[in-house]
């Protein structure tokens, strides 16, 4: 892995740590009634995924209506909801001990060399439009 992607991986590792630590410390990873860890719930992962989807839906709604954020009213609602989605993604990966930082760095490095990610190939017959 090149130095560029190694630095990206380390930055993402810190982001994952911070996002998950804050959520864990706030009690979002234990059922407040039973004390069970969220990963013991067989639907825990999918429940957390749907919370990410809801943040993306809120970003779409902010875009559709041209809304500023209600909690950070000086900021565009779209960007705040995207931030919420990213925070939840890194929290989820941290809660399930997933190496999301490594996956991001390796996937970006792979995508940089993909044939179908080059403009000249996208412009060709059968090239990807989006």
C-alpha positions in Angstrom: 0.0 0.0 0.0 1.4 3.4 -0.9 2.1 6.1 1.7 -0.9 8.1 0.5 -3.3 5.3 1.3 -1.5 4.4 4.5 -2.0 7.9 5.8 -5.7 7.7 4.7 -6.0 4.4 6.6 -4.6 5.9 9.8 -6.8 9.0 9.6 -9.9 6.7 9.1 -8.8 4.5 12.0 -8.8 7.6 14.3 -12.2 8.6 13.0 -13.6 5.2 13.6 -12.2 5.2 17.1 -13.6 8.6 18.0 -17.0 7.9 16.5 -17.4 4.5 18.2 -16.0 5.7 21.6 -18.4 8.6 21.8 -21.4 6.4 21.0 -20.2 3.6 23.3 -19.6 6.1 26.2 -23.1 7.5 25.6 -24.6 4.1 26.2 -25.7 3.3 22.6 -24.0 -0.1 22.6 -25.8 -1.6 25.6 -29.5 -2.1 26.1 -30.4 0.3 28.9 -33.0 -2.2 30.3 -31.1 -5.5 30.1 -27.5 -4.4 29.9 -26.9 -6.7 26.9 -24.4 -5.6 24.4 -26.0 -4.6 21.1 -24.0 -7.2 19.1 -25.9 -9.9 21.1 -29.1 -8.9 19.2 -29.2 -10.8 15.9 -30.9 -7.8 14.3 -28.4 -5.3 15.8 -26.3 -4.9 12.7 -29.3 -4.4 10.5 -30.9 -1.9 12.9 -27.7 0.2 12.9 -27.6 0.0 9.1 -31.2 1.4 8.9 -30.1 4.3 11.2 -27.5 5.1 8.5 -30.1 4.9 5.8 -32.3 7.3 7.8 -29.5 9.9 7.9 -29.1 9.6 4.1 -32.9 10.0 3.7 -32.7 13.2 5.9 -29.9 14.5 3.6 -32.1 13.9 0.6 -35.0 15.7 2.3 -32.7 18.7 3.2 -31.7 18.8 -0.5 -35.3 18.5 -1.7 -36.5 21.3 0.5 -33.3 23.4 0.6 -33.1 23.1 4.4 -30.5 24.3 6.8 -29.8 22.0 9.7 -32.1 22.3 12.7 -29.3 21.6 15.3 -26.5 23.5 13.5 -28.6 26.2 11.8 -25.6 27.9 10.3 -24.9 24.8 8.2 -26.5 23.2 5.1 -28.7 20.4 6.3 -27.4 18.1 3.5 -23.8 18.2 4.8 -24.8 17.8 8.5 -26.9 14.7 7.6 -24.0 13.3 5.5 -21.7 13.8 8.6 -24.3 12.0 10.7 -24.3 9.0 8.3 -20.5 8.9 8.3 -20.4 9.0 12.1 -22.9 6.2 12.3 -20.9 4.2 9.7 -17.7 4.4 11.6 -19.5 3.7 14.9 -21.0 0.6 13.4 -17.7 -0.7 12.1 -16.1 0.0 15.5 -18.9 -1.7 17.4 -18.4 -4.9 15.3 -14.6 -4.7 15.3 -14.5 -4.2 11.5 -11.4 -2.8 9.9 -13.3 -0.2 7.8 -10.2 2.0 7.6 -8.2 -0.8 5.9 -11.1 -1.5 3.6 -11.4 2.1 2.6 -7.7 2.6 1.9 -7.4 -0.7 -0.1 -10.6 0.0 -2.1 -9.5 3.5 -3.0 -6.1 2.2 -4.1 -7.8 -0.5 -6.2 -10.3 2.0 -7.7 -7.4 4.3 -8.7 -6.2 1.7 -11.1 -9.6 0.4 -12.4 -10.1 0.5 -16.2 -13.7 1.6 -15.8 -12.7 4.5 -13.6 -10.7 6.2 -16.2 -12.3 9.1 -18.1 -11.2 7.9 -21.6 -12.8 4.5 -20.9 -16.0 6.0 -19.6 -16.3 8.1 -22.8 -16.0 5.0 -24.9 -18.8 2.8 -26.2 -20.4 1.0 -23.3 -18.5 3.2 -20.8 -20.1 3.9 -17.4 -22.2 7.0 -17.3 -22.4 7.2 -13.5 
